[in-house]
Amino acid sequence: MLNIFDPYAEAVSEYKQQQRLRQLRQIRTLPQGRILVDGIELVNFASNDYLGLSQHPKLKKRAIEFIEKYGVGSPSSRLLSGNLECYETIENKLAALKGTETALILASGFQTNSTVLAALGQKGMLLGSDRLNHNSIIQGLISSQSAWFRYKHNDTGDLDSKLSKKTVNHYSCKWIISESVFSMDGDIADLDGLRNTASHYGAGLYIDEAHATGVLGKNGMGLTAQNKLADISMGTFGKGLGSFGSYVACSHIIRDFLINRCPGLIYSTALPPSVLGAIDSALDLIPTMENERSRLLTNAMDLRNRIKTLGFDCADSDTQIIPIVIGKEETALSLSRSLEKQGFYVPAIRPPTVPEGTARVRISLTLDQTKEQLSALIEALKSWHEKKD
Ligand SMILES: Cc1ncc(COP(=O)(O)O)c(C=O)c1O
């Protein structure tokens, strides 16, 4: 008789054979862009804490103040007794920064995409999603009641040709879904093109600003801030804003609808007060960090140019996320291991996280790495490149 664990043991063994077994490593974050990985000190190129806010004294201070005032946990979901008074202030602040009627805070970006899209996508509707959108978006599509399709990455021509099919008129409502900064390629969506296509077909535009929030756009609040390009945008507080959680910036109608229909909001405990304190403080700081953003993006441009000069492929990266696309999984692993031996933590990203044949190492640049560390990384890449040839 089949042991209940056999299918899982088989899957794990298959991953091992294919050298695709993911494993958790023991991490401790150290100052100055460094990290301890399984006890070994490396320069960290795998952090989304782009502005270093997770260690900022002002965020820590307000997190502690909120703990003192409200305690360490929330008593329930927001709809029961978890909607602490501070939510209103923070959501108003957020909406003002995004230039939207209102905003709604949820527990994580994954929860937001996977459950907001599930709620928005009703029967008889159609959802069109960029082929490289994050897995949380895909989970939202799968859980929705809508029909859905994927269009070629950042290709409004392909999107248009899919939407121009006659049968599309049968759908009562359409949504186009894209990231503004793509998480694995670091390229930027053609937001004007998406807006035009959406308007042409009477569709709504839903934009994921997870990797743009804090870094790009008006006051660092993402590429849809203050410009009405998106009908709904979401973003996370767990990357550029240094703590945890997620938001939806939207109209009053969408907010009311989500409060009534979004399972991630209704059936999950509200964020802990410490996190709300950190979010509140980050929203005060972010608009004042124009110089830091400019330094981060200049460093990213310089680093990308130097990597390209070595003959590597950085896809269409135009941001602080810089992939080095290698192709074969074994080669991407070999590069990542070689960099690790030389003192740099730059994980390999392989299928199914990225499409087959596009395995890569992915550099996440933050304000923490020094010029010397960046130059040393270039030398390490050069050394691997020369040995490989
Ligand atoms: C594009 C994108 N959207 C959503 C998420 C999920 O956000 P969170 O980490 O807050 O769950 C991520 C996380 O990596 C992401 O890259």
The ligand as an SDF file (V2000), in Angstrom:
LIG
                    3D

 16 16  0  0  0  0  0  0  0  0999 V2000
    6.1600   41.5370   -7.8140 C   0  0  0  0  0  0  0  0  0  0  0  0
    5.8440   41.0130   -6.4610 C   0  0  0  0  0  0  0  0  0  0  0  0
    4.5770   41.1000   -6.0120 N   0  0  0  0  0  0  0  0  0  0  0  0
    4.2400   40.6380   -4.7930 C   0  0  0  0  0  0  0  0  0  0  0  0
    5.1670   40.0590   -3.9670 C   0  0  0  0  0  0  0  0  0  0  0  0
    4.7540   39.5450   -2.6230 C   0  0  0  0  0  0  0  0  0  0  0  0
    5.0170   40.4950   -1.6420 O   0  0  0  0  0  0  0  0  0  0  0  0
    5.2630   40.0910   -0.1110 P   0  0  0  0  0  0  0  0  0  0  0  0
    6.6870   39.7050   -0.0070 O   0  0  0  0  0  0  0  0  0  0  0  0
    4.8990   41.3370    0.6470 O   0  0  0  0  0  0  0  0  0  0  0  0
    4.3500   38.9580    0.1880 O   0  0  0  0  0  0  0  0  0  0  0  0
    6.4930   39.9650   -4.3750 C   0  0  0  0  0  0  0  0  0  0  0  0
    7.5020   39.3440   -3.4700 C   0  0  0  0  0  0  0  0  0  0  0  0
    8.5660   38.9670   -3.7920 O   0  0  0  0  0  0  0  0  0  0  0  0
    6.8440   40.4420   -5.6570 C   0  0  0  0  0  0  0  0  0  0  0  0
    8.1050   40.3510   -6.1110 O   0  0  0  0  0  0  0  0  0  0  0  0
  1  2  1  0
  2  3  1  0
  2 15  2  0
  3  4  2  0
  4  5  1  0
  5  6  1  0
  5 12  2  0
  6  7  1  0
  7  8  1  0
  8  9  2  0
  8 10  1  0
  8 11  1  0
 12 13  1  0
 12 15  1  0
 13 14  2  0
 15 16  1  0
M  END
$$$$
